[in-house]
Amino acid sequence: MLEKKAAQADHAIIPEIKNRWSPRAFADKEVEKEKLMRVLEAARWAASSMNEQPWRFIVARKGDAHYDKLYEGLNKWNRKWTWTAPVLIATLAKKRFTKNDSKNYHSWHDLGLAMGNLSAQATHEGLHLHQMAGIEAETVAENFEVDTEGYDVVTLFVLGYQDESRLEELEERYHEAELKKRERKPLNEIVFGEVFGKNPEWLNL
Ligand SMILES: Cc1cc2nc3c(=O)[nH]c(=O)nc-3n(C[C@H](O)[C@H](O)[C@H](O)COP(=O)(O)O)c2cc1C
Protein backbone atom coordinates (compact mmCIF):
# COMPACT_ATOMS: atom_id res chain seq x y z
CA MET A 1 0.00 0.00 0.00
CA LEU A 2 1.36 3.41 -0.96
CA GLU A 3 0.57 5.78 1.91
CA LYS A 4 0.59 8.84 -0.37
CA LYS A 5 -2.15 7.26 -2.46
CA ALA A 6 -4.60 6.88 0.44
CA ALA A 7 -7.57 9.26 0.11
CA GLN A 8 -7.01 12.52 2.00
CA ALA A 9 -10.58 12.23 3.18
CA ASP A 10 -12.35 15.18 4.83
CA HIS A 11 -14.48 12.74 6.82
CA ALA A 12 -13.54 9.32 8.19
CA ILE A 13 -14.20 6.53 5.67
CA ILE A 14 -13.59 2.79 5.84
CA PRO A 15 -10.08 1.56 4.85
CA GLU A 16 -11.41 -0.41 1.88
CA ILE A 17 -12.44 2.88 0.27
CA LYS A 18 -9.65 5.06 1.58
CA ASN A 19 -6.88 2.78 0.35
CA ARG A 20 -8.28 1.92 -3.08
CA TRP A 21 -6.50 3.48 -6.03
CA SER A 22 -5.71 2.55 -9.62
CA PRO A 23 -2.06 1.57 -10.18
CA ARG A 24 -0.40 0.79 -13.50
CA ALA A 25 2.58 -1.10 -12.11
CA PHE A 26 1.75 -4.56 -10.76
CA ALA A 27 3.97 -7.23 -9.19
CA ASP A 28 4.88 -10.32 -11.17
CA LYS A 29 2.82 -12.39 -8.75
CA GLU A 30 -0.26 -14.51 -9.26
CA VAL A 31 -3.53 -13.70 -7.54
CA GLU A 32 -4.42 -16.65 -5.31
CA LYS A 33 -7.51 -18.53 -6.49
CA GLU A 34 -9.28 -18.04 -3.13
CA LYS A 35 -8.79 -14.28 -3.37
CA LEU A 36 -10.02 -14.20 -6.95
CA MET A 37 -13.09 -16.16 -5.87
CA ARG A 38 -13.73 -13.76 -2.99
CA VAL A 39 -13.55 -10.61 -5.13
CA LEU A 40 -15.96 -12.14 -7.64
CA GLU A 41 -18.22 -13.27 -4.80
CA ALA A 42 -18.31 -9.68 -3.52
CA ALA A 43 -19.49 -8.53 -6.95
CA ARG A 44 -22.19 -11.19 -6.90
CA TRP A 45 -23.80 -9.74 -3.78
CA ALA A 46 -24.34 -6.23 -5.11
CA ALA A 47 -27.83 -4.74 -5.25
CA SER A 48 -29.52 -4.54 -8.64
CA SER A 49 -32.75 -3.32 -10.15
CA MET A 50 -35.35 -6.15 -9.79
CA ASN A 51 -32.47 -8.35 -8.57
CA GLU A 52 -31.65 -8.89 -12.25
CA GLN A 53 -27.88 -9.17 -11.56
CA PRO A 54 -27.06 -7.99 -15.09
CA TRP A 55 -23.28 -8.14 -14.53
CA ARG A 56 -21.11 -10.72 -16.30
CA PHE A 57 -17.33 -11.19 -16.22
CA ILE A 58 -14.85 -12.80 -18.62
CA VAL A 59 -11.76 -13.67 -16.59
CA ALA A 60 -8.31 -14.42 -18.00
CA ARG A 61 -5.22 -15.14 -15.93
CA LYS A 62 -1.75 -14.79 -17.47
CA GLY A 63 -0.93 -18.21 -18.81
CA ASP A 64 -4.55 -19.04 -19.68
CA ALA A 65 -4.93 -19.95 -23.35
CA HIS A 66 -7.52 -17.19 -23.83
CA TYR A 67 -5.50 -14.43 -22.09
CA ASP A 68 -4.15 -12.98 -25.38
CA LYS A 69 -7.63 -12.99 -26.90
CA LEU A 70 -8.83 -10.78 -24.07
CA TYR A 71 -5.71 -8.58 -24.21
CA GLU A 72 -6.56 -7.82 -27.86
CA GLY A 73 -9.62 -6.01 -26.50
CA LEU A 74 -7.51 -3.24 -24.96
CA ASN A 75 -6.85 -0.05 -26.91
CA LYS A 76 -3.25 0.75 -27.85
CA TRP A 77 -2.70 3.10 -24.88
CA ASN A 78 -3.83 0.65 -22.28
CA ARG A 79 -1.75 -2.12 -23.88
CA LYS A 80 1.36 -0.14 -22.94
CA TRP A 81 1.04 -0.80 -19.21
CA THR A 82 -1.53 -3.51 -18.50
CA TRP A 83 0.90 -6.37 -19.27
CA THR A 84 2.38 -6.15 -15.75
CA ALA A 85 -0.87 -7.39 -14.17
CA PRO A 86 -1.60 -11.11 -13.66
CA VAL A 87 -5.37 -11.00 -14.19
CA LEU A 88 -7.45 -9.31 -16.89
CA ILE A 89 -11.23 -9.17 -16.68
CA ALA A 90 -13.92 -7.90 -19.04
CA THR A 91 -17.19 -6.59 -17.61
CA LEU A 92 -20.47 -6.98 -19.46
CA ALA A 93 -24.03 -5.88 -18.79
CA LYS A 94 -27.18 -7.68 -19.87
CA LYS A 95 -29.33 -5.18 -21.74
CA ARG A 96 -32.82 -6.52 -21.06
CA PHE A 97 -34.65 -7.97 -18.07
CA THR A 98 -34.84 -11.75 -18.19
CA LYS A 99 -38.32 -11.68 -16.65
CA ASN A 100 -40.17 -9.65 -19.30
CA ASP A 101 -37.57 -8.75 -21.96
CA SER A 102 -38.03 -5.01 -21.32
CA LYS A 103 -35.00 -2.71 -21.57
CA ASN A 104 -32.97 -2.53 -18.36
CA TYR A 105 -32.01 1.15 -18.19
CA HIS A 106 -29.98 0.52 -15.05
CA SER A 107 -27.83 -2.40 -16.17
CA TRP A 108 -24.63 -0.30 -16.34
CA HIS A 109 -25.50 1.29 -13.02
CA ASP A 110 -25.84 -2.16 -11.43
CA LEU A 111 -22.62 -3.38 -13.03
CA GLY A 112 -21.00 -0.31 -11.42
CA LEU A 113 -22.35 -1.37 -8.03
CA ALA A 114 -20.90 -4.83 -8.53
CA MET A 115 -17.56 -3.22 -9.43
CA GLY A 116 -17.74 -1.10 -6.28
CA ASN A 117 -18.17 -4.26 -4.19
CA LEU A 118 -15.42 -6.00 -6.11
CA SER A 119 -13.05 -3.03 -5.59
CA ALA A 120 -13.71 -2.90 -1.85
CA GLN A 121 -13.13 -6.65 -1.46
CA ALA A 122 -9.96 -6.46 -3.57
CA THR A 123 -8.60 -3.65 -1.39
CA HIS A 124 -9.45 -5.69 1.70
CA GLU A 125 -7.42 -8.57 0.22
CA GLY A 126 -4.39 -6.33 -0.42
CA LEU A 127 -5.11 -6.31 -4.16
CA HIS A 128 -5.58 -3.42 -6.57
CA LEU A 129 -7.49 -3.05 -9.78
CA HIS A 130 -7.39 -0.60 -12.65
CA GLN A 131 -10.54 -0.23 -14.71
CA MET A 132 -10.51 0.88 -18.34
CA ALA A 133 -12.98 2.39 -20.76
CA GLY A 134 -10.20 2.50 -23.35
CA ILE A 135 -11.10 -0.79 -24.96
CA GLU A 136 -12.23 -2.29 -28.23
CA ALA A 137 -15.55 -3.73 -27.15
CA GLU A 138 -16.25 -5.27 -30.57
CA THR A 139 -13.00 -7.23 -30.43
CA VAL A 140 -13.88 -8.65 -27.01
CA ALA A 141 -17.36 -9.55 -28.25
CA GLU A 142 -15.98 -11.19 -31.37
CA ASN A 143 -13.18 -13.10 -29.64
CA PHE A 144 -15.51 -14.49 -26.97
CA GLU A 145 -18.63 -15.02 -29.09
CA VAL A 146 -20.67 -12.56 -27.04
CA ASP A 147 -24.28 -12.06 -28.16
CA THR A 148 -24.15 -8.29 -28.63
CA GLU A 149 -27.92 -8.07 -29.05
CA GLY A 150 -28.18 -9.16 -25.45
CA TYR A 151 -25.01 -7.83 -23.78
CA ASP A 152 -22.82 -4.73 -23.76
CA VAL A 153 -19.09 -5.14 -23.23
CA VAL A 154 -18.55 -2.23 -20.82
CA THR A 155 -14.96 -2.19 -19.51
CA LEU A 156 -11.85 -4.24 -19.02
CA PHE A 157 -9.90 -4.16 -15.77
CA VAL A 158 -6.68 -5.59 -14.45
CA LEU A 159 -6.24 -7.06 -10.99
CA GLY A 160 -3.11 -7.85 -9.01
CA TYR A 161 -0.62 -6.72 -6.39
CA GLN A 162 0.63 -3.17 -6.81
CA ASP A 163 4.44 -2.87 -7.01
CA GLU A 164 6.05 0.53 -7.29
CA SER A 165 9.43 -0.96 -8.26
CA ARG A 166 7.87 -2.27 -11.47
CA LEU A 167 7.32 1.33 -12.57
CA GLU A 168 10.81 1.44 -14.09
CA GLU A 169 9.63 -1.05 -16.69
CA LEU A 170 6.86 1.30 -17.82
CA GLU A 171 7.19 4.36 -20.06
CA GLU A 172 8.08 7.52 -18.15
CA ARG A 173 4.77 9.17 -19.01
CA TYR A 174 3.07 6.85 -16.50
CA HIS A 175 5.40 7.53 -13.59
CA GLU A 176 3.98 10.83 -12.36
CA ALA A 177 0.35 9.68 -12.09
CA GLU A 178 1.45 6.56 -10.23
CA LEU A 179 3.04 8.57 -7.46
CA LYS A 180 1.01 11.75 -7.17
CA LYS A 181 -1.67 12.47 -4.58
CA ARG A 182 -5.23 11.59 -5.54
CA GLU A 183 -7.72 14.42 -5.84
CA ARG A 184 -11.47 14.77 -5.65
CA LYS A 185 -14.08 17.49 -5.94
CA PRO A 186 -15.19 18.76 -2.54
CA LEU A 187 -18.61 17.68 -1.25
CA ASN A 188 -20.00 21.18 -1.82
CA GLU A 189 -19.61 20.70 -5.59
CA ILE A 190 -21.66 17.51 -5.66
CA VAL A 191 -24.23 17.59 -2.84
CA PHE A 192 -27.35 19.73 -3.20
CA GLY A 193 -30.46 20.48 -1.20
CA GLU A 194 -33.60 22.47 -2.02
CA VAL A 195 -32.41 23.40 -5.55
CA PHE A 196 -29.98 21.60 -7.81
CA GLY A 197 -26.69 23.47 -7.51
CA LYS A 198 -27.40 24.82 -4.01
CA ASN A 199 -25.80 23.18 -1.00
CA PRO A 200 -27.95 22.31 1.99
CA GLU A 201 -27.07 24.53 4.96
CA TRP A 202 -25.87 21.64 7.11
CA LEU A 203 -23.20 20.75 4.59
CA ASN A 204 -21.16 23.88 5.17
CA LEU A 205 -21.66 24.20 8.93
C1 LIG B 1 -15.09 3.37 -16.03
C2 LIG B 1 -13.61 3.73 -15.90
C3 LIG B 1 -12.85 3.86 -17.04
C4 LIG B 1 -11.46 4.13 -16.95
N1 LIG B 1 -10.69 4.10 -18.09
C5 LIG B 1 -9.34 4.15 -17.98
C6 LIG B 1 -8.53 3.88 -19.12
O1 LIG B 1 -8.99 3.57 -20.22
N2 LIG B 1 -7.18 3.95 -18.95
C7 LIG B 1 -6.60 4.26 -17.74
O2 LIG B 1 -5.37 4.29 -17.66
N3 LIG B 1 -7.35 4.50 -16.65
C8 LIG B 1 -8.72 4.44 -16.72
N4 LIG B 1 -9.51 4.62 -15.60
C9 LIG B 1 -8.90 4.92 -14.29
C10 LIG B 1 -9.24 6.35 -13.85
O3 LIG B 1 -8.46 7.26 -14.59
C11 LIG B 1 -9.00 6.48 -12.32
O4 LIG B 1 -9.90 5.65 -11.64
C12 LIG B 1 -9.18 7.93 -11.87
O5 LIG B 1 -8.15 8.75 -12.40
C13 LIG B 1 -9.16 8.06 -10.36
O6 LIG B 1 -7.98 7.53 -9.83
P1 LIG B 1 -8.03 6.45 -8.66
O7 LIG B 1 -8.81 5.26 -9.19
O8 LIG B 1 -6.59 6.08 -8.42
O9 LIG B 1 -8.68 7.07 -7.49
C14 LIG B 1 -10.88 4.37 -15.67
C15 LIG B 1 -11.68 4.27 -14.52
C16 LIG B 1 -13.02 3.95 -14.62
C17 LIG B 1 -13.85 3.79 -13.35
The ligand as a MOL file (V3000), in Angstrom:
LIG
                    3D

  0  0  0     0  0            999 V3000
M  V30 BEGIN CTAB
M  V30 COUNTS 31 33 0 0 0
M  V30 BEGIN ATOM
M  V30 1 C -15.0900 3.3750 -16.0260 0
M  V30 2 C -13.6130 3.7340 -15.9000 0
M  V30 3 C -12.8500 3.8600 -17.0390 0
M  V30 4 C -11.4610 4.1340 -16.9520 0
M  V30 5 N -10.6910 4.1020 -18.0940 0
M  V30 6 C -9.3400 4.1500 -17.9820 0
M  V30 7 C -8.5260 3.8760 -19.1170 0
M  V30 8 O -8.9930 3.5690 -20.2220 0
M  V30 9 N -7.1760 3.9540 -18.9470 0
M  V30 10 C -6.5980 4.2550 -17.7400 0
M  V30 11 O -5.3710 4.2850 -17.6610 0
M  V30 12 N -7.3550 4.5030 -16.6490 0
M  V30 13 C -8.7200 4.4410 -16.7230 0
M  V30 14 N -9.5090 4.6200 -15.6000 0
M  V30 15 C -8.8950 4.9210 -14.2940 0
M  V30 16 C -9.2350 6.3460 -13.8480 0
M  V30 17 O -8.4590 7.2570 -14.5860 0
M  V30 18 C -8.9980 6.4790 -12.3230 0
M  V30 19 O -9.8990 5.6490 -11.6430 0
M  V30 20 C -9.1770 7.9340 -11.8700 0
M  V30 21 O -8.1520 8.7490 -12.4010 0
M  V30 22 C -9.1550 8.0620 -10.3570 0
M  V30 23 O -7.9840 7.5320 -9.8280 0
M  V30 24 P -8.0300 6.4450 -8.6610 0
M  V30 25 O -8.8110 5.2600 -9.1890 0
M  V30 26 O -6.5860 6.0780 -8.4160 0
M  V30 27 O -8.6840 7.0660 -7.4900 0
M  V30 28 C -10.8790 4.3690 -15.6710 0
M  V30 29 C -11.6750 4.2660 -14.5150 0
M  V30 30 C -13.0230 3.9460 -14.6240 0
M  V30 31 C -13.8490 3.7910 -13.3540 0
M  V30 END ATOM
M  V30 BEGIN BOND
M  V30 1 1 1 2
M  V30 2 1 2 3
M  V30 3 2 2 30
M  V30 4 2 3 4
M  V30 5 1 4 5
M  V30 6 1 4 28
M  V30 7 2 5 6
M  V30 8 1 6 7
M  V30 9 1 6 13
M  V30 10 2 7 8
M  V30 11 1 7 9
M  V30 12 1 9 10
M  V30 13 2 10 11
M  V30 14 1 10 12
M  V30 15 2 12 13
M  V30 16 1 13 14
M  V30 17 1 14 15
M  V30 18 1 14 28
M  V30 19 1 15 16
M  V30 20 1 16 17
M  V30 21 1 16 18
M  V30 22 1 18 19
M  V30 23 1 18 20
M  V30 24 1 20 21
M  V30 25 1 20 22
M  V30 26 1 22 23
M  V30 27 1 23 24
M  V30 28 2 24 25
M  V30 29 1 24 26
M  V30 30 1 24 27
M  V30 31 2 28 29
M  V30 32 1 29 30
M  V30 33 1 30 31
M  V30 END BOND
M  V30 END CTAB
M  END
